[in-house]
Amino acid sequence: MHHPFRIFAIVTVIAAAATTSLYATAHGNVVPQAVDTTGLTPLGEKWLDQNPYRGNKLALKIGTSAYNQNCARCHGLEAVTGGIAPDLRQLDRDCTDVKNDTKKKACYKETDNYFLTSIRHGKVRNGAVYMPPFEGVFNQEAMWAIKTYLEARRDAAN
């Protein structure tokens, strides 16, 4: 004869285990995925301070894939944040409204620098890692391709 409490306890444990395993993998593998930048103009060893691929269709394609495999788990699918991390579509949104061309270029350069510093070195506050560093994991081409994707998402959101 089965005891109702024992059956309930077993079902509860199985459901909890299944739910926990789904939650743990909900955003995919947390190991950074390689980014194939074949076809993009090589940028060399010196880090650039501005996105050289702005508007480049191949960079957009590569950046889309790289973002979805590596960034979406925290920054949201299609760069629409789920609240865990900043909405990267907003990163250089203020630059689009700048009327003076010289100031607009300076604004984009500043946000490009902020982006590159963040992705290269990560974000750490009070010893807590909020974003891991990706320098040594991604090459410069991959990082700028991701920025190109984010710029396209910003433009699509406006």
N, C-alpha and C positions, 0 to 999 in steps of 0.2 A: 504494500500500500504506500502511495506517495504522500508525503507531507506537503501541504500547500505552502508552508513557510519555506521549506527547503527548496522547492521548485522556484518560488519567488526570488530567493536569495541567489540561486544559480543564474536565473535569467537576468537579474540585476547586475551581477558580476560580468557576465558575457556582454551585456549592453554597454556597461562602463568601459570595458576593455576595447570594444569596437569603436566607441565614440572617441576615446583617448587616442587611438591610433589614427583615426581620421583627422582629428584636430592637429596632431603632431605633423602631419604631412599636408595639411590644407594648402600651404603656400609652396609646396614643392621642396626639392632638395636645397638645403641651405649651403651646400658647397658651391662656390662660384663656378659657373660654366664657361668654358673656353669660348672666345669670340674669334671667328674666322674673318679677318679683314682683307682677304685676298681681293685685289682689284682696286683698293683705295691707294691713292698716292702715298708712298711711305713718307713719314714725317721726320725721321732721323732721331738722334739721341737727345737733342736740345728740345726741352718742353716749350711749346708755343703758348702764347698768352691770349690768343684769340682762336675761335673755331674756324679752321681752314676749310671745313666741309659744309658750311652753311649753305643750304639749298641743294646739296649734292644728292641725287636720287639713290645712288648706290650706298652712300653713307646712311641715308634714311632707312633703307632696307636692312642694312647690317645693324644699325642702331636700334631699330624696332625689335629685331630678334634678340639682341644683347640685353636690351631693357627687360623684355618679357621673361627671359631666362634668369636674370640676375637682380633686377631692381624691383619688379612688380610685387614681390612678396611683402615688401615694406611700403613702397611708394604707390601701390595700387595698379590694377590692370589698366592699360591704356593711359597711365600716368594720372589717373583719377584716384586720389588718396582715399584710403579707408580710415584715416585718422591716426595710424601708427606713426607715420613720418610725413614730412612736409609735401605739399602738392607741388611737384616740380614743374607743372605747367605755368605756375606763377613766378618762376625764378627770375625771369627778365621781362615780365609783362610791363613794368613801369617804363621800360626803355621804348616801347612801341609808341608811346604818347609824346615823347620828346620831339619838339619841332626843329630845334637847331641840330643840323647834321653832325657837327663836331661833338656836341654834347651827347647826341644819340650814340655815336661810335664809342665814345668814352664810357657810356653806360653799359653797352654790350660788352666792351672789353673788361669792365669791372665785374660784371656777372659771370663772364666766361672764366675769369680768374678765380672767383669764388667757387664756381662749379668744379673746376679742375683741382683746386686745393682740397675741396671736400671729398671728391672721389679718390684722389691720390692718398690722402692722409686720414680719411675717415673723420668721425666726430666722437670725441671723448670729453665728457664733463665729469668732474669730481671722481675720476677713475673709472667711470661707467662708460662702456662702449655703446654708443647709440647707432653708429654706423661703422662697419669695419673699413680699414684702408684697402684700396684695390690696386695701389701701385705694386708692381711685381706680379700681379694677377692678370691685369689688362694692360695692353700696350696703349700708347698715346692715341693711336688710330681708333681703337675701340672706344676709348673715353670720349673722343670728339664725335664719333658716330652716334653715341648715346645722346650727347648734347644736341646733335642735329635732329634726332627723333623728338626730343623734348620741345625743341623750337617748333616743330611741325604740330605737335599736340597743343602747344600754346596757341598757335595760329588757328587751329581747328576749333578751339574753345571760345575764341573771340567772335 
